[in-house]
Amino acid sequence: MGDRFKTDIGQLEQFLTNLERCVDELNEARSALDHVRADQIGTARLDEACDKFQEEWKYGSEKTKELIDAIKEGVESNKKGYEEVEQALEKALKQIADKSTSSGNGVGK
């Protein structure tokens, strides 16, 4: 089973970086539109559509950020768990190796 399940902590770290970049890009896109006011565009109908879009974009991007933050929190927690398991396993294997070298070759004992 161990040969089928592998976790690359470096890839988890890259995934977290990508999630952070997604949030940053969403915020940048929304900020770029913040200074454009609907009354600068033209017709009343277009102005109304732009205002509605701004409101929905803001709401949607805030909800998306909340979801990304939740995913990020879960991935960070998993990453920490994997790191702890790796450290414990490394420590246990080192202890086993130290015991076997300190007691000779272990044959006939």
C-alpha positions in Angstrom: 0.0 0.0 0.0 2.8 2.4 0.8 4.1 2.3 -2.7 0.8 3.6 -4.0 0.3 6.5 -1.6 2.9 9.2 -1.7 2.7 12.8 -0.6 5.1 15.4 -2.0 5.3 18.2 0.6 7.0 20.4 -1.9 3.9 20.1 -4.2 1.7 20.9 -1.2 3.7 24.0 -0.7 3.4 25.0 -4.3 -0.3 24.4 -4.2 -0.5 26.8 -1.2 1.5 29.4 -3.1 -0.9 29.0 -6.1 -3.9 29.5 -3.8 -2.4 32.7 -2.4 -1.8 33.9 -5.9 -5.4 33.3 -6.9 -6.6 35.4 -4.0 -4.2 38.1 -4.9 -5.2 38.1 -8.5 -8.9 38.2 -7.6 -8.3 41.2 -5.3 -6.2 42.9 -8.0 -8.9 42.5 -10.6 -11.6 43.8 -8.3 -9.4 46.7 -7.3 -8.8 47.6 -10.9 -12.5 48.0 -11.4 -13.1 49.9 -8.2 -12.2 53.2 -9.5 -14.4 52.9 -12.6 -17.8 54.4 -11.7 -20.9 53.4 -13.7 -21.8 57.1 -14.2 -18.7 57.6 -16.2 -19.6 55.0 -18.8 -22.7 56.2 -20.5 -26.3 55.3 -20.7 -28.5 54.8 -17.6 -29.0 51.1 -18.5 -25.3 50.5 -18.9 -24.6 52.4 -15.7 -27.1 50.2 -13.8 -25.6 47.0 -15.3 -22.1 48.1 -14.3 -23.2 48.9 -10.8 -24.9 45.5 -10.5 -21.8 43.7 -11.9 -19.6 45.5 -9.4 -21.8 44.4 -6.5 -21.9 40.8 -7.7 -18.2 40.7 -8.5 -17.4 42.0 -5.0 -19.7 39.5 -3.3 -18.5 36.6 -5.5 -14.8 37.4 -5.0 -15.3 37.7 -1.3 -17.0 34.3 -1.2 -14.3 32.8 -3.4 -11.6 34.1 -1.1 -13.4 32.5 1.9 -13.5 29.2 0.1 -9.8 29.4 -0.9 -8.8 30.4 2.6 -10.7 27.3 4.0 -8.9 25.1 1.4 -5.6 26.7 2.2 -6.1 26.1 6.0 -6.9 22.4 5.3 -3.9 21.9 3.1 -1.6 23.7 5.6 -2.9 21.4 8.3 -2.4 18.3 6.2 1.1 19.5 5.2 2.0 19.9 8.9 0.7 16.5 9.7 2.8 14.9 6.9 5.9 16.8 8.0 5.3 15.5 11.6 4.9 11.9 10.4 8.1 12.2 8.3 10.0 13.6 11.3 8.8 10.9 13.6 9.6 8.2 11.1 13.0 9.6 10.5 13.6 9.7 14.3 12.4 6.1 14.7 14.5 4.8 11.9 17.6 6.6 13.3 17.0 5.1 16.7 16.7 1.6 15.1 19.9 2.2 13.2 21.7 3.4 16.2 20.6 0.4 18.3 21.7 -2.0 15.6 25.1 -0.4 15.2 25.7 -0.1 19.0 25.0 -3.8 19.6 27.2 -5.0 16.9 25.7 -6.7 13.8 22.9 -8.2 15.8 23.7 -11.8 14.8 23.8 -14.3 17.6 22.7 -12.0 20.4 
